[in-house]
């Protein structure tokens, strides 16, 4: 019976056919309306569910597509219509895999999914316009309307979420999970974005990793950044090699490089500073570790212009250790008692010498929040003790004489 379907509307099929029916056009015509049998049997029962060629039912093409390759399946107007030797592909939706010619093992589900793909293979597109402009890109997976819709030759990318990797063209090895994640990426490669609006403005930045909603949200061309947490490194734009862990960690950084921020709202001293490591926010009052000191490089082979420190007891006598209660302007640590120094006084003391650049007792990266590093007086304290020791030895010698 499959050989007797023609262009008809509301076709009724008899269970018994005479020889004259053989003159009817063969399958391949357009059927509109319902197909019923005179006995009320289903089309599958009457025809055995077998057609000799693709058919169109109510404007929807059903069959194997162009070249009628036995391993292809299409359901949708113009789906897989240009196929020549491509095989093992499935196209469901209007114009899905429409331009595919020799591409193999592609799966397209949705209107215009993999629309312009020609020779690209091993691609999977689920959703309207997913991988719509892909031509020769391979091994891409797009799930969600418009995901990877601009991709042309980029391979292999994975996009899960509406508008994820939407503008990617030739960028490769990207993974985006979440609404608009890596949405503006064009040629940036080897990026991973997990969370709605994570890395959404990245264009050419490479090797960035963002986990958390709006993490690295404003990054455009910055590279080698890692942000874990809600809005971590949110305002970084072109900064490179930064690492942030925690909600709002490194939140204010813009162009600063090589910074580390660990903990809730841990931020560096300024938006453009380089090479800082920040542990926690203003509420952290104690750093705990099994070791009480931090070691760093001090190899003589890495130093030059080595001379004895000219400062000692006289400089130490210019410093004023104080006792005080904290009353920070940000409201933290109010009433907490402490010993220490006044940053402005340390600054005045070191600037009274010609060795201010060597001491670095204060940090003014953020002029509104001057920081102090009194531990940098340690070498000077050693020198002062040596001077006192010499004086004691001299006095003892005089007394002994």
N, C-alpha and C positions, 0 to 999 in steps of 0.2 A: 504493500500500500504506500510505502515511502516514496515510490516513483510517480505518484499521481497527484501530488500537492501542487497547486497553481495559485496565481494571484486571485484570491477570493476574499470575500467578507462574509463572516458567519457561515463558514463551510459546514455542511452536514455530510458525514461519511457513512456510506452503507457498508454493512458487514459482508455483503456479497457484491462482486464487481463482474461485469461482463467484459468481453474482449474489446468492446468499443472504448472502454475506459482507458485502454492502453494508449490511446491517441492523445490523452491529456498531457500538458507540459509536466516535466519532471520537477523534483524538488529543487529549491533554490529561489522560488518565487516569494512574494511577500504575502503573509497571511495577516489579516486584521480581524478583530472580533473573536468570537469563541469557536473552537473546533469541537464538534460533537458527533456522535454516531447515532444512527437511526434507532438503535436499541438502548441508547443512553450510556453506552460503555465509554470509559475514559480513552483519551488519545493513546496512552501507553498500551492499553489492552488491545485496541484495534490495530495500531501500527507497529506494535512491538518496540516503541521508543527509538526506532532507528531511522536516521535520515542520511541520504547519500551526499548531502552538501550542507553548508551553513544555511540557516533560515533566519528570517526576520519576523519577530512576533511583536506586534504593537510598537514598532519602531526600534526594537532592541535586537541587535545581531547576536545570534547564538551559534556557536560552533567552534571551529579550529582556527579561524582567521586566515590571513593571506597565506597562500601556498598550501593551505589545508594540511599542515604538518600534524601528524597523528598524536604528537605529545603536547600540543598546545591546546589551551582552552580559552575561549573568549565569551563574555556575556556583556554586551553593551554596544551602542551605536559606534561604529568605526573603531572599535577596540581591535588591536592587533591586525589592522587592515592592510598594512604595508609589509608584513612579514614575508621574507623569502626563504631563508634556510634556518632562521632561528628556531630553537626547539626547547621543549620542557619549560615553557612559559605559561603563565596564567594572567589574563587581563579581565577585570570585572569593573565596569563603569564606562560611561561615555568617553571615547577617545583614549582610553587607557592603553598604553603601549602602542599608540597609533602609528608612530613612525619606525617602530622596530623592524629591522631587516634581518640581521644575522645574530643579534644579541641572544644569549641563551640563559636559561634558568632564571628568568626574571619573574617577579610576582607583583602585579599592580592591581590595587583595589581602591577605586574612587575615581570620580570625574577628573580627567586629564592626568591621572597618575602615570608617571613615566612617559608623558605625552611625546616628547621628542627623542626619546632614546632610540639609537640606531644600532650600534654594535656593542654597547655596554652590556655586561653580563653579571649574573649573580646579585642583582639588585632586588630589593623588596620595598614596595611603597604602599602604605595604607593610609588613605585619606585624600580628600580633594586637593589636587595640584601638588601632591607629594612627588618630589623628584621630577617635577614637570619639565624642566629644561635640561635634564641629564641627557647627554649624547653618547659619550664613550666611557663615562665613569663606571667603575666596577666595584662590587662588594659594598654597596651602600644600603643602609636600612633607614627608612623614614616612616615614622608613625605619628599621625596628627596632621590636620589640615595645614598646608603650606610648608610643612617641614622639608628642608632641603629642596625647596621649589626652584631655586636659582642655580643649583649645582649643575655644572656642565661636564667637567672631566675629573673633578675631585674624587679621590678614592683612598681607602675605604672610610666612609663616615657613618656615624650612627646618630640619628636624631629621633627623640621620643618626646612629643609634646607639640601643641599648636605653635606654629611659627619658629620652632627650634631650627637653628642653622638655616633659616629662611633665605638669607642672602649669600650663602656660601657658593662660590663659583668653582674655584680650583683648589681650595684648601683641602688637605688630606689628613687622615688619621685623627679626626675630631670626634668627640662624643658629647652629645648634649641631651640632658634629661630634664624636662620641665618647660613650662610655657615660656617662649621667647628666649630660651637659653641659647647663647651664642647666635642670637637672631641676626645681628648685623655683620657677622664674620664673613669675609669675602675670600681672602687667600691665606689667612692664618691657619697654621697646621699644628697638629699634636696638642690640641687643647681639650680639656675635660671640664664640663660644666654640669653640675647637678643641683637642681632647685630652680623654681620659677625666677626668671630674670637674672639668672647667674651668668656673668660674662655677656650680657645682652648687647653691649656696645662695642665689643671687641671686633676689630676689622682685620688687622694684619698681625696682631700679636700672636706669638707662638709659645708652645710649651707652658701654658698657664693651666692651673688646676683650681677650680672653684667648687666648693661643696657648701650649699646653704643658700636660701633665698636671698637674692640681691648681692651675693658675694661677688667681689670684683665687678660691681655693676657698671662702673664708669670707665673701666679699662678699655683702651682703644688699640694702642700699639705696644703696650708694655709686655715684656717677655719674662719667662721663668718665674712667675709669681705663683704662690700657693696660698689660698684663703679657705679656711674651714670655719663655718659658723655663719649665722644670720648677719648679713651686711658686713661681713669681715672684709677689710680692705675696700670698702664700698667706693671711696672717692679716688682711689688710685687710677691714674689715667695712662701715664707713660712710664711710671716707675718700674724698675726691674729687680728681679731676684729678691723679692720681699716674701716673708712668711708670716702669716697671721693665723692664730688659733683661738677661737672664742667669739661669742656674740659681740659685734662692733669692734673687734680687735683691729688695730691699725686703721681705724675708721676714717681718720682725717688725712691720712697720707695721700699725696697727689702725684708728685714726681720723684719722691725720695726713693733711693735704691738701697738694697742690701740691709733692710731693716727686719727685725724679728719682734713680734708682739704676741705674748701668750697670756690668755685670760680675758675675762669680760672687760670690755672697754679699755684694754691696754693700748695706749697710743704713744707715739714718739713725741719728742718735744716740739716739732714743727712739721708742717705738711711737706717740706722739701728736704728734710734732713736725711743724711745717708749714714748707714752703718751703725744704727742703734739697736740695742736689745732691751725690750721693756717687759718686765714680768709683773703682771697684774695692774690694777688701777690704784686710785688714792686710798682705797679702803684696806689695802694690804699693809700690815704693820710688822710682819715678821717673815723673814726668809729662812726656811729650815732645810738643812742638809746634814748628812752624816759627817761631811768634811767642813771645817770652819773657814777654809780659805779657797781662793780661786787662783789657779796657776795660769801663767801666760808665757809666751815666748820671751826669753831673756838671753839668748845665745850671743856671746861676744862676736861671733862671726857675722852677726846681723846688725852690728852697730859700728859707728865711726865717730870721730871727734870725742873720744872718751876722756873726760877730765874729772877731778874731784869736785864735789858740790861746794861752791863758795859760800853758801848760806848755812847757818847753823843756829846757835843759841840766840844771837841778836835778832834774827828773824822770828824765831819762836816767841820771843818776848814781846813782839808786836801783835801777837794774836790774843784774842779774848774769848776763852771758853765761857759759855753761859748756860744757865738753867732757864727753862721757859715752858710755857703751856701753849700747845698748838691752837690756832684759831684760823684755820685756812679759809680763804675767801670762797672756796667751792663747797664749804660746809662740812668737809671731812675732818676727822681727827680732832674735833673741837674738845678742848679740855684735857687732851692727853699730854702728860708731863714728859719732858725729855731733856737731855744734855746735848750740846752741840755748838755750832757757830752761826754767825749771821753772814749770809752770803755776801752782802754788800761790804762788810768789813774785811772778809777774806779777799775780795776783789781789790780793795784799797791797799791791803797789805802787800799783795803780790805785784801790783802796779807801781809800788814804791821802789821796786827793784828792777833790774834789767832782765830778769829771768821769768817774767810772767808767762811767756809762751811755753817755757819748759815745765812750769808748775801746773798750770791748768786747774787751779783750785775751784773755779766756778764755771758753770755752763750757762751761756746766755742765748742759746738757740731760740728760746722763747723769752723775750725781754720782760714779759708780764709774769713769768714764773722762773726766776733765777734759781738755779740748782747749785749745790755745793758738793765737793768731793774732798772732804778733809783727810781721807786716807792717803792722798797724794803728798801729804806733809810727812809721811813715814820716813823717807830717806833723809829729810831735813832733821827730823827728830833724832835719827841715828847719829847724824853729824853733830847735833847739839850735845848728845850724851858723850860723844867722843871728846868734844871740847871741854865738857865738865870733868870728864875723867882725867884729862891732861892737867887741868887746874888742881884737882884733888891730889894727883901724883906730885905736882910741883909743891903744893903746900906740905904734903907729908914729907917730902925730901927736905924742905926747909926746917920742919919741926924735928926731923931726925938729926939734922946737922947741928 
